Amino acid sequence: MIYVALLNGYMPPGGDGLAPRLAESVPSRLEHLPVNFDLSAYYSPERGQYNATLILAHLLRHLPDSNAKIVGLTNVDLVIPVLTFVFGQAQLNGPGAVVSTYRLRNEYYGLPASPSLLYDRTVKEIVHELGHTLGLVHCRDYSCVMHASTYVEEVDLKEARFCSDCASLGLPARVEPPSASGCAPCDESPDDVPCQVNDSISSVHQRVPGVTDHESGCRTPDSSRVFAEYVPESAESLVLLHPISEAHP
């Protein structure tokens, strides 16, 4: 089961048809799920944007079923510390993701509004982030939905589908369930293994305060041992190991 969480009532053009459209690319049962919480706690006045990692951490509290996945959809501008923005963020082989339409709109680039183009881009970005939750990393095939996108034009070049290689690896039937604790590496060596990591080429590290994730039952390291690693080359960010650690802004 995959829940498409419409954050604070946000509904993009064609949003009421998102679940059945997404099911064409991700063969799973999908349902819309209204989710409301105050995003202002995750707003950075210095950046004028919202911290995607912290929003994703909060979103996980609204997951109705521990065996399901959830992707949040919002219209606020998302960011992580070492990037200027992200279209979305997801946990690799984990339960959660978040996507923003803020920079998927033509109007952001001074172009005429195009509801149909916004809808197509939104579908692609949601499928992309769900692909990460199914265990898929970025793909070299430019037409594959898992190809990394730095600019919205690169989103337009992709199709809302997995290439054959990604489909063979990432379809729900092929995905292994998470361990009972939700974070086996942390259970094996909580003091030495980073619990939050992002795929990276440049290996830029950003320290993030950590807290206990009560929902998963997995103890995350304290703030001195939790690190995030990001890809400056891509505006689509993923977290390699779940659970995600939530910091207080």
Steps between C-alpha positions, in 0.01 A plus 500: 500500500623849411338812645517826304485757781357835390664731752271760652235454234728576207359358177694565175319511164365151432597399851181304558620260229854460629454165672365310196759669274785406732375141513576475129871541580515349849294181517365539848182608670504879541271725700482872568553591865428850638779599740513827692785639705668837549786538251615827654710310754716382209536837328844655471480882498860516379422288196135595454431128451384193692725218622399190303670257736312623804167509318558141390579400857173653621306346212600152615298552818187496282574164334186294573664163448860410585508269197388776263678792334408866497589784265410854602408762242540871573529831318767659723861542388710215643870503580773300671802674654755463219267549201315807383179297469363149448202379299461221754665272752455132581630221721675227302309175556313676779141607558496871418549773242397860443457692173449871432333652196638847579770486231305273268268788408563692178415822681811464718709544184297792368310284249123467447328257732455149364286275723561199276878544514490548876297181531748302288798632697329426830430141397862450393643641821269293720585183305869590523492540878288187542765320297753594766271361772492176298879478513593661169785750461552742211506351150719596202213457253385854420146382428467299821303664778791419735742721308621785723362846425674823588278723286132482416593452132656168598174398663326570168746273315414202720203272467275406791620142487787282615743370238515122471805476727345711776165323465668163549661623821240729649150366443323435831502125456881508491554725800609341826316619811700701754637325808279467804679789669482712187875571504716190528836680459421724797408199714825328408725797570312806620813689599691463175252483213344825371122462501426774249692529174424646158643372172804708414763562236684780677472354853391824663395432859246689706460429872136453604377469861347161572210382712342165578254383236227356719278388212760268349635372825855559380732714708685756291843628607527820698564835335877448496469185289231577244616621160337578167674477166355676198529520122559861391457390138137396542186673622353163598628385836481163669575362842678167488407346833182542697371608745563867444611711793302810583667815621327791665545825310 
